Each structure stands twice: as structure tokens, then as C-alpha cells.
Amino acid sequence: MATARRLVIIDTGYGGYQYEEAAAARLGAALDVFDGDRHDRAGKIAFAQGAEGVFVRWTEIDAAFLDGAPSVRAVVRYGVG
């Protein structure tokens, strides 16, 4: 049985994620938003496990992060400004 595609937002701060959810839906992917503490790096790594893509604003994505979430194939740095 195939696993659904999954994208995650690990840095929050916006009023909503309807645009991101719509884009994910067009790709046939689920979008999950991390609701833990902003500085919980280990929690973010655990949350990203099984995801194909990660949306970040300020979290550093380094080799250790990717080693902890080996399914991640895309990292998107996004924000306003």
C-alpha cells in the first residue's frame, strides 16, 4: 500500500496556511504544521520524519537535520520581505 505524500511546515508565525494547503492538495500531498516550541530542534526533526518536503523560515537545515529526516527531498525557505 502506498504512503500518502507529506509536506511539513516547521516554522510557523502566519495567520493561516490556506495557500500552502491548496498547493499541497494540487500535488496530492498532505500538509502538516508543527505546533511545538520554536526552539525545539529535536521535535522538528522528529516531525519532519516521513515528509518529502519541509517549509522553513528560520530553522537551520544542516546535515544532522537531514540525517534525522532522511525522507526529505526538498527544503523551501519562505517568508515575506
N, C-alpha and C positions, 0 to 999 in steps of 0.2 A: 504494500500500500504506500503510495507516495505521500510525502510530508508536504503540507502547505508552505508556500514561500513566506518568509517573515522578514520584516524590516523593523528596526527599533530606533526610537529617539531616546538618547541617553542624557541629553541636556535640555531641560525644559525652560520655561520662562515666558512663553507666549500664552495668549488668552485662549487659544484653541488650535486644533490641528486638522481642521476640515480639509484644507488644501492638500496636506500631506496624505491624509486618509484617502482622498479621491485619487491622487496619483498612484498610491499603493494598490488601490482597488483595480485601476486600469491595468496594472501589471499582474493582477491575480494574487496579490500578496496581502498578508495581514500586517497591520501596523500596530505596534505596542509601544507605550510610552512609559519610561522609567519614572516611578514616583518616589524613589528613595532620596536620600540626602545627596546634595550636590557634590560633596567631597567623598562619597563612598565609592572609591575606585573599584574595590573588590566586588561590590554589589553590582556595579555597572558591567564589569567583565562577566559576572555570572548571568546577568540579564541578557547580555549580547550572545550568549551561547545558543547556537541553533539558528541565529539570524544570518541572512545573506548580506544585509546592508545595515550600516549604522549612521545615523544623523547626529552630528555633534556641534556644539557651539564653542566650548572651552576645554573639554576633556582631552588630554594628550593621548593620542593613539600611537603607541610605540610597539616594538617587537613583543614585549611582555604582554601587552593587552591582546595582540593578535594571537599569541601562543595560547592564551586563555580562552579565546573565542575563535577557534580555527575555521569555523564555517563562514566567517565574514569575508566577503569578496569585494565590498565597496564601502568606502568611508566618505561621507559627504559632510563637509564643513559648511554650515549655512548660518545665516543671520542677516541682520539689517545694518547697513552702514558701510 
